[in-house]
Amino acid sequence: MSLIIIGSVAFDAIETPFGKTDKIVGGAATYASLAASYLNKSTKIVAVVGDDFPQSDIETFTKHGIDTEGLQIKEGEKSFFWSGKYRNDMNSRDTLVTELNVLENFDPIIPESYQDCEYLLLGNLTPQVQQTVIKRLKKRPKLIVMDTMNFWMDIMMDDLLETIKMVDVLTINDEEARQLSGEYSLVKAAKKILAMGPKYLIIKKGEHGALLFSGDEVFSAPALPLAEVFDPTGAGDTFAGGFIGYMAKVETIDFTSMKNAIIYGSALASFCVEKFGAERLINLTDEEISGRIAQFVRLSAFDIAL
């Protein structure tokens, strides 16, 4: 089914305890669309880059069957750039450089060929841009998934709340859930956030897995224990891409499908962190993905007599 992913396509420079990179391709739409492409064969992106963005990297999207008609290339301008350094625990990082460049005045253009959108992932951008995308679609998608972050809670809370009302699924991490709700307990936080409008809430907990809430239903997904994490950049975006890619594949919107989608998203995110940037996501095989899913099944399976 037709899936649109909106977000940044950018350059990152990353330093972790395992090494550092010069400029490499990153951005929410990059990670999410590559992840989704393994599950859905009609993935399209809406993003913007400068004329410094290599054609070879655009061809990487094409090789994955990702439609790039919605990727704007701004002549004479530079692509968004972020540089960061992770601390030893790999859970916290320091931003060293942020250059918005083309992203500063990003106006998302929806090509006519994208108007058949049935599944929409709103990557982490300003709430106004996310709203604009929804309003520019002639027909509301069957499922709208939204990612956001604490930065928008700090400076654009009213706009953020208005956008949250317009979506079906909100995905945020545990710290953001606590900030958005004012509750420390994630169960209480989820109840308050669901009252803001979305039908489903996913709370990501990094190396501790993820929680799915809807009404009175709760699902706790494990995280796969990994011996080494080289680079957690983009793991959350990869998770979101895998999640909505699975939902678009099965075309069933219910709690059970979302539980499975979370496992697929978690599995793809576990690949993402094994190398720097999106490198690990580019050449995955179906066998590798199936094997990783099987690991998740074994991780949480048990047999107990009641």
N, C-alpha and C positions, 0 to 999 in steps of 0.2 A: 504493500500500500504506500501511497505517496507520503513521504516524510520530509519536512523542512526543518533544518537546523540553523538557527541564527546565533551568531557569536563572533568572537574575534579570530582572525587568522593573522598570526603575528610572528615576531622574532623574540626568542628568549635567550638569555645567557645565564647559566645555572652553575652554582657551586654547591657541592655536598661533601661530606666526609670522604666520599669515594672518588672525587675528582671534580673537574670543572669543564665547561664548554665555552666556546666562543658563541656567536649568534647561531642558533638553530631554530627551525620552524616550530612554533607552538601555537597557543591560542585555543580558546574553548571550542570553537567550531571545528578546528583541526582534529583534536582528540575525539570529540563526540562523533563527528561524521565518519572517521576511520573505524571507530568501534561499531557504529550502527551498520556500516557497509557489510559487515560479516553476517548480518542477520536480515537486512532489508535491502533489496536490490533497486529501490527507487528512492534513494537518499539525495537531497538537494540542499545546498548551503546558501545562506544569505550573509555576506560579510564584505569587508573592504580592506584592500591593501594598497600600498604605494607601488610605483613603478620599479622599486628596488626588490620586489618579491620575485624570486627566480621562476621562470617558466617551468623548469624541471619539477619544482614542488607542486605547481598547479597540475602537472601531468600525473603526479602521484595520486591526487584525488581522482582524476579521470580513470586511471588504471583500476581504481577500486570501485568504479561504476558510480562515482559521486558526480552529480550534475553541478557544474560551476557557473551556469548562466547568471546566477544571482551574486557572483563574486565580482564586486566592482574593483577596477584597477585605476587609481588616481594618478594621472600623469604629472610628473614634477613634484610628487609628494612622497613621504616616507611612511613605511608600515609601522604599526604599533610595536613598541619595544619595551620589554620588561627584563630586568636583571635582579636576581635574588640569590641569597646565600642561606643554606639550611644549616641549622645547628646539629649537634651530635645526636639528639634524640629523633631527628628527621620529622618531628611533628611541628616544630616552630621554625620560622624563617625570618630573615630581614630583607626587606626590599631595598635594593641599592640604587636602581634607576627605573623610572617610569616615564616613557615618552609616548604620549597619546597619539601624536601625529595625525594620520587620517581618521583615527577613531574619535577624535575630539568633536567633529561635526558629522558623524556618521548618520546618513539618512537612508534607512533600509528600503531598497527598491525591490518590489516583488514582481518578477517577470510574469507575463500572462501564462506561460507554461507551468507556473507553480500554483496556479489558482485551484488545482484539483487536490490541494493539500488536505489530508485526512488526519495526519499526526504532526504535531508541532512541538519542537523543543526550543524554548527561549533560553539561550545560554546567558551567562552572567554579563549583562550590559545594563545601562541605565533603565530604570523602570519606564521612562517615557519612550525609549526606543522599543522596548518590549511591547508596550501598548500599541505603538504605531504599527507594528507588524500584525498584530491581531486585527486591528481596524482596517488594514489594507487588504486583508483576505476577504473575498466576496462572500464566502460561506465559512461559517465557524467549523474548524476541524473537529473530528470526533473526540480527540484527546489533546489537551494542551498541558505540557509539562514545563515548569518554570524553575530555573536555578537562580539564586541570588546570593548576596553576601552581606556581612555586617557593615561594610562601607556605605551601602545605600540606606541601611537602617540609621546610620549616624547622620546623614545629610539630606535624605529624601524620604523620610518615613511616610509622609502622607501619600506621595506618589506611589511608593512601594505597596502600601496597603490597598490602594485603588487597583493596582495591577494584580495583586494576589486574588482579589475578588473575581477576576476574569479567567482564572485558570482552574484546571481540574486536579493537578498534582503539583505540590511544592516540594522541592528538595533543597535542604539546607543541612549544615552540620550542627552538632550538639550545642556548641557555644552560641551559634546564631539563633537556634531555637529558644535558648534561654533569654537572649537579648530581645528577640521579637515578642516573646510572651510575658517576660517579667517573672517567669517561674523557673525555679531550679530543677524541680522534678520534671523529667522529660515526659512522663505520662500527663501531668498537669499542663505542661507546655503544649503538648500535642492537642489537648482538648481545646485550649484557647485559640490555637492557630487554626484548627479546623473550623472554628466558629467564625473565622475571618473570611471564609469563602471556599477554599479548596475542598474537594471530596476526599482526597488522599494526601497524606503527608509522609515524606521519607526523611528521616533524620540520620545523617551519616555520622559514624563514630570512628572513622579512620581505621586503625589497626584493630578496633573492637567490633567491626561489622556495621550493620545498619538496622534501623527500625522502620517498619511500615505501619501506619495508623490509618484507620477509616472507621468512623462511628465507634463502636465498642470493640472492633477487631484490632488485634495487634500481632505482628509477625516480627520475629527477631532473626536476622540473617547473620551467620558467622563471617568472620574475616579469615582468609586463608593464611596460616602462619608461614611466613617466608624467612628463609635464612638471611637473605640480603635484600635490602631496598636501596637501589642506587639513586632513584630520583622520583619523589612523589608528585612532582609537578604534573598537572593534567589528570591525575587519578580520578578526581571527582567528576571532571568533564567526561572522561572515558566511561565511568560508571553510568552517567546520565545517558550517554549515547547508546551504550549497551542495553540499558533499561528500555528506552523508547524504541530502539531497533527491534527488540523482542516483541514489544507490544504491537508494533506495526506488522510484524511477521505473523503473529497468531490471530490478529484482528478480533480479539475478545477482550473487552474491558471489564474486568472484575477483580476481586481481591486475590483470587487464586492465580490468575495470570500475572498480576503484579508481583506476587511472591516469587514466581519463577523468573520474572524479568529482573528482579533485584539480584538473584543468583547469577544470571548472565552478566549483568552490569558489574557485579563484584568480581567475577572471573576475568573479565576483560581488563578491569582496573588492576588486577593482580599481575597481569602481563605488563601493563604500562610501566609499573615502577621498577621493572627488572633492568631497564636501560635508560639512558638519558633521552629526554624529549619523547617524541612519538616513534622513535626508531623501532621499538619492539612491536608496535601495532601495525607496521607496514606490511610485514610478510608472515603473518600468522597463517596456520593451516587449520582446516576444519577438525583434523585429528587432534591438534593441540588444544583447541577450544573444548572439544568434547571431553578430552582427558582432564582438563582443568575443572569442568563442570562435575565430572565424576568424583574428583577430589572433594569438592564442596559437599556432594551428597554423602560421601563416606564420613566427612568431618562431623556432620550433624545427625547421622542416622544412629538409632539405638533401638533395642528391643527390650521391653520391660513388661512384666506381668503385673496387672492391676487387681 
